[in-house]
Amino acid sequence: MNDYSNVLHLIVRRLQEQARINVPIQLIDYFPGERLIGGKYSLETNKITIYMEEVRKQCILLFGSDDHLNDYFTVIVAHELGHAADKNLAMLAKQRSTTLCLNKKRQLSFIIEDNAWKFAMKLIPELTHILVTVRNKSMELYGERETIE
């Protein structure tokens, strides 16, 4: 394992300990689809997968370089841990999958994502300056007009 991989695994372990969540987190190079997905929590398997190359690309797109890659990686992992910690996630996901109303689906998606971002904010307050930027960009996908500063 190279030194950088060791750094990332140390970040993962630190966040898991801080969050008191022992969900498996797998680091792989690429997302297997066309979308630019940095991380994914699976409710079915209770596992987080972080797609490293997509995380790097997102960091560059948002900040212009990968100078803040470790911090960006930390934010993404903290957000995914937020999904794993969300006691309402199963209920919200079920409601989202069964509703036929597109507006309701978007509202439920917004709540799911917002819950994870709130958890991340509490977990890594020292990275609020980066987290807020990432959160605001992410929430644009759900039609949020309001931003947190």
C-alpha positions as CSV (number, residue, x, y, z in Angstrom):
1,M,0.0,0.0,0.0
2,N,1.4,3.4,-0.9
3,D,1.8,6.3,1.5
4,Y,-1.1,8.3,0.0
5,S,-3.4,5.3,0.4
6,N,-2.3,5.0,4.0
7,V,-3.2,8.6,4.6
8,L,-6.7,8.1,3.1
9,H,-7.3,5.0,5.2
10,L,-6.2,6.9,8.3
11,I,-8.8,9.6,7.5
12,V,-11.5,6.9,7.1
13,R,-10.6,5.3,10.4
14,R,-10.5,8.6,12.2
15,L,-13.9,9.6,10.9
16,Q,-15.4,6.2,11.7
17,E,-14.1,6.5,15.3
18,Q,-15.4,10.0,15.7
19,A,-18.8,9.1,14.3
20,R,-18.9,5.8,16.2
21,I,-20.0,4.1,13.1
22,N,-18.4,0.8,12.1
23,V,-19.7,0.6,8.5
24,P,-17.3,-0.9,6.0
25,I,-15.8,1.8,3.7
26,Q,-14.3,0.6,0.4
27,L,-12.0,2.9,-1.6
28,I,-12.0,2.1,-5.3
29,D,-10.6,4.0,-8.3
30,Y,-13.6,4.6,-10.5
31,F,-17.4,4.8,-10.4
32,P,-18.7,2.1,-12.8
33,G,-21.1,4.4,-14.6
34,E,-21.2,7.6,-16.5
35,R,-22.0,9.9,-13.6
36,L,-19.4,11.8,-11.5
37,I,-20.2,10.0,-8.2
38,G,-17.7,10.6,-5.4
39,G,-19.2,8.3,-2.9
40,K,-22.2,6.1,-2.3
41,Y,-23.8,4.5,0.8
42,S,-25.8,1.3,0.2
43,L,-28.7,0.9,2.5
44,E,-29.0,-2.8,1.3
45,T,-25.4,-3.7,2.2
46,N,-24.7,-1.1,4.8
47,K,-21.5,-0.2,3.1
48,I,-19.9,2.9,1.8
49,T,-17.9,3.0,-1.4
50,I,-15.7,6.0,-2.3
51,Y,-14.7,6.4,-5.9
52,M,-11.3,8.1,-5.7
53,E,-10.8,9.3,-9.2
54,E,-14.3,10.8,-9.2
55,V,-13.5,12.5,-5.9
56,R,-10.4,14.0,-7.4
57,K,-12.3,15.2,-10.5
58,Q,-15.0,16.8,-8.3
59,C,-12.4,18.5,-6.2
60,I,-10.7,20.0,-9.3
61,L,-14.1,21.1,-10.8
62,L,-15.2,22.8,-7.6
63,F,-11.9,24.3,-6.4
64,G,-9.8,24.5,-9.6
65,S,-7.1,22.1,-8.4
66,D,-6.6,19.0,-6.2
67,D,-4.7,21.1,-3.6
68,H,-7.6,20.4,-1.1
69,L,-8.0,16.8,-2.0
70,N,-7.5,15.4,1.5
71,D,-10.1,17.8,2.9
72,Y,-12.5,17.2,0.1
73,F,-12.1,13.4,0.6
74,T,-12.8,13.9,4.3
75,V,-16.0,15.9,3.5
76,I,-17.2,13.2,1.1
77,V,-16.6,10.4,3.6
78,A,-18.3,12.4,6.4
79,H,-21.3,12.9,4.2
80,E,-21.6,9.2,3.4
81,L,-21.2,8.4,7.1
82,G,-24.2,10.8,7.6
83,H,-26.3,8.5,5.4
84,A,-25.2,5.5,7.4
85,A,-26.1,7.2,10.6
86,D,-29.5,8.4,9.5
87,K,-32.1,6.5,11.4
88,N,-34.8,7.7,9.0
89,L,-33.1,6.8,5.8
90,A,-34.9,3.5,5.2
91,M,-38.3,5.1,5.7
92,L,-37.4,8.1,3.5
93,A,-35.9,5.9,0.8
94,K,-39.0,3.7,0.8
95,Q,-41.3,6.7,0.6
96,R,-39.2,8.0,-2.3
97,S,-39.3,4.7,-4.2
98,T,-43.1,4.3,-3.8
99,T,-44.3,7.9,-4.6
100,L,-45.3,8.7,-8.2
101,C,-45.1,12.4,-7.6
102,L,-41.8,13.8,-9.0
103,N,-42.0,16.8,-6.7
104,K,-42.4,14.6,-3.7
105,K,-39.5,12.4,-4.9
106,R,-37.3,15.6,-5.1
107,Q,-38.4,16.7,-1.6
108,L,-37.5,13.3,-0.1
109,S,-34.2,13.3,-1.9
110,F,-33.5,16.8,-0.5
111,I,-34.3,15.6,3.0
112,I,-32.1,12.5,2.7
113,E,-29.2,14.6,1.4
114,D,-29.7,17.4,3.9
115,N,-29.7,14.9,6.8
116,A,-26.3,13.6,5.7
117,W,-24.9,17.1,5.3
118,K,-26.0,18.1,8.8
119,F,-24.3,15.0,10.2
120,A,-21.1,15.8,8.3
121,M,-21.2,19.4,9.7
122,K,-21.3,18.1,13.2
123,L,-18.6,15.5,12.5
124,I,-16.0,17.8,10.9
125,P,-16.7,21.4,12.0
126,E,-13.0,22.2,11.4
127,L,-13.8,21.8,7.6
128,T,-16.9,23.9,7.5
129,H,-15.4,26.3,5.0
130,I,-15.0,23.5,2.4
131,L,-18.0,21.5,3.5
132,V,-20.4,24.4,3.0
133,T,-19.1,24.9,-0.6
134,V,-19.5,21.2,-1.4
135,R,-22.9,21.0,0.3
136,N,-24.3,24.0,-1.6
137,K,-23.1,22.7,-4.9
138,S,-24.5,19.3,-4.2
139,M,-27.9,20.6,-3.1
140,E,-28.3,22.5,-6.4
141,L,-29.2,19.1,-7.9
142,Y,-32.3,19.0,-5.7
143,G,-33.4,22.5,-6.6
144,E,-32.4,24.2,-3.4
145,R,-32.1,28.0,-3.8
146,E,-30.9,28.7,-0.3
147,T,-27.3,28.3,0.6
148,I,-25.5,28.0,3.9
149,E,-22.6,30.2,4.6
